[in-house]
């Protein structure tokens, strides 16, 4: 069966049109189709069918209508529309739905463009747009259906924009594009990207006067409606008489990251490879892949060349070490790399989408029209790289990997070999000086031979020789030759990777305390080691740890990537682990591993307390005085610590689980959960909490079991899996009973998150009251205040405005008593909504403006936009259209910047109140 919603609703079975009568059944089917794959609670369907004015029998009528709809569609086996807890769900896999075909084609086009196939991407977008026959559902009636249709209409407009940009990039005929952009501007006269694309198309056709007219129409409209000018990007385009293609545009005025590591000192040789890389510079999106064995100098070549080419990319450079190869798990996921890139481009982590596809699309959008250099170092495989590839003309991506990455079909490949003999000798001369090398040519030749012309080995050998200028090179060469042939794990038959002798030589040159630290650092589970955790691993003061780390960096046994952040080269980590097993007893390895876990556990617990002050705590294993736990002092510092250590925390969790440190495993899951929820790392949270739950059941740890259920409740609710969420919260409440009023009160409040999303305010109100009753038996003022705020919110939703106002005011009083200004937003929002419904716009505006001031002070852009939206609603109802449009326009700008779905609703408000 096929359903068509990209135009008037149609249902087909083969060639036969299946009639669906107008009225309730049509609206029911339309809602289920637009929500395909998601649960539609019965109250949501009631709103869709009666648009806010339902009869008293509405829910029963919905439940009666579903069987009639199934019968009309021939769904006697319920394979299409299934009954689920609280509602119904249409299974998209049981039918073809044209809007999903559209979404799939758009996603395919984005992937094709990201992998350097603009021709195929343009074709895919054309096919996607051809599916449309008009407005969604022919222009649906009712607020619910309009809100469901809005994201599709927005996606259609964005697809037209992307299609126009591709036609420009490919130099295709632009007449149909100009017509479509002009039509779209009639519907979206304030959409600046549409105007920009129309201007570029008109410029390309030599129609400069019309391009200027398009700009002036937008300028006048923006000035009239909102008192603002077009963006700097559009003003720059207006000034550009020749309207060059995107690759030659002036640099954008956004954030200009400069993330390249420092150019390698003493770089030499590689002339042929540098010429080959120079040949890749072109005004199109280019990908180059440099591959070669470990230690061959891939990163050095890439970083050196990137610095020479940087001036060609005035919008900046992005860099990430993807950690694709190393002795321990811990590669950088594409979603995390994209998060770092988006942050460098000006998008804060807490405003980013969590899904990799959404981040990749946002990343490509932010690079559109910019000339940017992207260096993806140490990639594991093509799948890790693909989401990180810009599609924008004028961007260049350089990838380094041990693999050749043949899956990157259009990439320019460069296989990096060992140094030539001449390059190896030049390298030694750069590091040790011409005179010293010339004085002992045979010894220099022996060093080159012993190091097998491997750049990494030569760098370590040269560092050792430079540290001992009084030693003849012949002595050092002879020592290296005598210890040749170890490090068998990396191929004792292959001189290109046989570097254990060089490593051991540098290892013996450091002091015994530094050598011990070097060995113990191999037990650190993550890729990057901070000074404080290094101190904990070795059970030494942080000041001594810093001295020993500096000593190791000085002989290239470690690299300090950033101040206080140290990394191993992968082969050096293997060597350190080998020395650890050879020299340190098993008891010392176990103790050091535990100290790593204790360090992250106790620092993380301090950071968690700053995120949720006063929340229930789980008891931690004791940490001895040798643990140099860090002490973040503010919420911002706590978030920064979690952001910085996230990969290490995941690795520590995995190590504790595999090594049988069960209590540490559970507590590491606990300390991270609030942070994971704030940042939207829900898959990670759910996985860890399931592990913690199983461990807690095995070890009869009811506190940890309750907490795991609680964390899984919130995470599943945010994933719209309300059945799982309710199962977990019921289990937590059953385990808790009345033993701990703080935990009981917290669980009841957590339950209201589910009920709010399910549209069940009366049940939520009961749980808020239960939460308040529990907290009133404690001295936890924060818990009482949050419970009061919840009662206020749900009372207003239930229409009991007097109770809602009373409880919100009481909550505010308590928040002010404990200095919890960051928690007052909900109570102020409640008061604003209540007074709006009471017909007291001035009072409502006063509360919203207080909330707005607080959000702006905290830099909370998402809630700032939400309050502006509410403020606009009050102004509109009070007949202050200009003030409403100003508030909505500011809210829209923020929502669009954050790519939030609420932008569509605000855009509709602006459209309907524009005249």
C-alpha positions, 0 to 999 in steps of 0.5 A: 500500500502506498500513501502520498502526503506531499500534496493532497492525501492519497492512498493507493493499492497498486493502481487502485485509489483507496477512498478515505472519507473526509473528516475524522478518518482522514485527519486520523490517518494523516496524523498517523502518517506524519508521525509514522514510526512514533507512538501517537498517544490518544490525547494527541489524536484527540487534539488532531481531530478536534483542534482543541475543542473536543467533545467529552467522548473524544477519547472513546471516539478515537478508539472507535475510529481506529478499527474503522480506519483499519477496515477501510485500509484492509489492515485486518491483521493490524500489521500497519496500525498497531496498538501500543501502550497509551495510543497507536503507531503506524509502522512505516516498514509496512507501507510506502510513504512518499514523505519518507522517500523524500527524506531518504533521497535528501539524505542520500544527496547529502551523503553523495555531496559529502563524498565528492559526487555533486552530479549524483547529489544534484540528481538525487535532490531533483528526484526528491523534489519531484515527489511533491505535488503541492503543500503537505496534505494540500494545506492541512487544517488544524494546529496539530497537523500544521505543526506536523507538516511544518518540518516537511515544508521546511525540509522542502525549502532547504532541499530547493536551496541545496539544489540551487547551490549544486546547480551553481556549483556544477554550472548547470542552466539556472532558469528553472532555479531562478523561477523556483527561488523567486516563487519560494521568496514569495512564501518566505520573503525574509529568508536570507539564504533564498535571497543570497542564492537568487542573487548568485544565480542572477549574477551568474546570468549577468542580470545584476540589476535584478540581483540588486533589486532582490537585495533591496526588497529584502533590505526594505522588508527587514527594515520595515518588519524588524528594523535590521539590515541583511547579513554581512554575507549578503552585504558582501555579495552586493558589493562584489561586482563580478559575483565570483563562483563560490570557490572564489568568494571572499572569506566569510566573517564567521569564526576562523579556527586555526587548529593546526598543530605547530609546524614540525621543527627541522622538517626536511625532504619529501619534495616529490610528495609536497609537489604532489600535494600542491597539485591537489589545490583546486577551487572545488571540494578536494580530498587527499589521503596520505597513507603509510606505516606507523612512524613514517612521518604522515602527520609531519608531512601533512602538518608541514604542508598544511602550514604552507598551504594555509594562506589559500584557505582564509576561513581557517583550519580544522584539525583532529587526531582520530586515533584510528590505530593504537594498542587500546580501544578509543578511536574518536567517533565521527559524532565527537569529532563533529562536535569539536569542529562545530564548537570551533566554528562557533556552535557550543556543544550544548546547542548541537544535535546529538545524532551524527547525521544531524551534526554532519549536515550542520557541519556541511552547512556551516562550511558552505561558502567558506574556504577551509582546510580540514586535516583528519589525522590517523583515521581508522577507515573510510566510515570514520572519515566520511561524515567529516568531509566538507561538501563545500567548493573551496574546502580541502580535506587531508586524511592520514591513515595506515590504510590506503582508504580505497573506499574514498573513491574520488580521493587523491592518494599518496603512499608515503614511504621511508626516507630516502638515504639522502633525506635521512642524512639531511634529517640528521644534519638538521637535528645535529648540525652539519659539522657533527654529522660531517665529522663522522660520516660512517657513524651517521650512515650506521645510525641511518641504517640502524633506524631503517630510515624510519623518520620516527626512529631517526627523530628519537635517535637524534634527540638522544644524540643531541642530549649527549653532545659529548658522545661520539656518534659512533658510540651511540650508533654501536649501542643502537646496533647492539640492541637491534631486533626487538619490538617483535610485535611490530614485525622483527623481519621488517626494519621499517617498524623495528624500533624497540632498540631506539625506544629502549635507548631513550628509555634508559636515558631518563631518570629511574622515577621518570622511567617508572612513570613511563611504564605506569602510564601505559596502564592509563586506558584513554588516549590523552593523559593529564598531569593530575591523573599521571600523578595519581597513577604513580602515587606522586605529587602533581609537581613531581609528576610534571617534572617527570612528564617534562623529562619524558617529553624532552626525549620524545617518549611522550608528546605534550599535545596541549599544556598539561595533556600528554599522548603516547605515539602508538608504538611507544605505548606498546613499548611502555606496556612491555617494560611495565610487564617486564619490570613491575610486579602484578600487584603494582599494576593492579594498584595503579589501575585502581588509582586511575579509576579512583582519580576519575571517580572522585574528580567526577563525583566533585564535578557531578555535585556542581551540576546537580547540587544537593542531589542524592549521592552514592557512596564511593570507594575510599581514595588514599592520599596518593590520589591527586583528584582535581577540584572544579569550582564552578558548573562551567568548570565541571562541564569543561572537565567532563568534556575534556575527559569524556573519552578517558572516562569511557575507557576507564569504565570499560577497563574497570568492567573488563578487569572486574572492578565492579563497584568502580564500574557502577560508580563511573556510570553514576558520575557521568549520567547527569553530564551525559544527559545534559550533553545528549549522549543518550546511547552512551548513558543507556549502555553504561546504566544497563551495565551498572544495573546488571552489576548492582543486581549481582552484587546486591547494591540496591542504591546503585540499582535504584539510581540506574533505573532512575537514569534509564527512566529519564534517558528513555523518556527523552528517546520517546520510549515511554514504555521502557521509561515507565518500567524503570521508574516503577522498578525504582519506586518499588525498590526504594519504598519509603526508606529514603525520602530524598530518593523517593521524592526525586523519583516521583519528580522524575516520573513527571517528566514522562507524564508531561511528555505523554500529556497526562498532567493530572497524574503528573500533579499527583507525583509532584505532590508525592515528591513534595511530601517526601522532601518535606521530611528532609532538609533538602530545600532544593528538592522541595522547591522543585516539587513546588515548581512542578505542582505550579506548572501542572496546576496551570496546565490543568486550569487551576491558575490560583494553585499554580501561581501560589506554588510557583511563588513559593518555589521562587522564594525557596530558590532565592533563599538557597541562591539557586538562580539557575533553577528559577526559570521554570517557576517564572515561566509558570507565572508568565503562562498563568497571568497570560491565561488570566488576561493580565498581559502586563504582569505576564510580560514582567515575569517573562522579562525577568526570565529573559534577563536571567537567561541572557546573563547565563548565556542560555540561548535556547531558553532565551529564544523560548522566552522571547517566543512566549513574550511575543505571544503575550504581545500579540494577544494584547494587540501589540503586533510590532512588539510581538514581531520583534520578539518573534524575529529575535527568537527565530534568529536564535532558533534557526542558528540552533537548528531547532524545530521550534523555528517553524512555529515562530516563522508561521507566527511571523507570517500570519501577523506580518500584515 
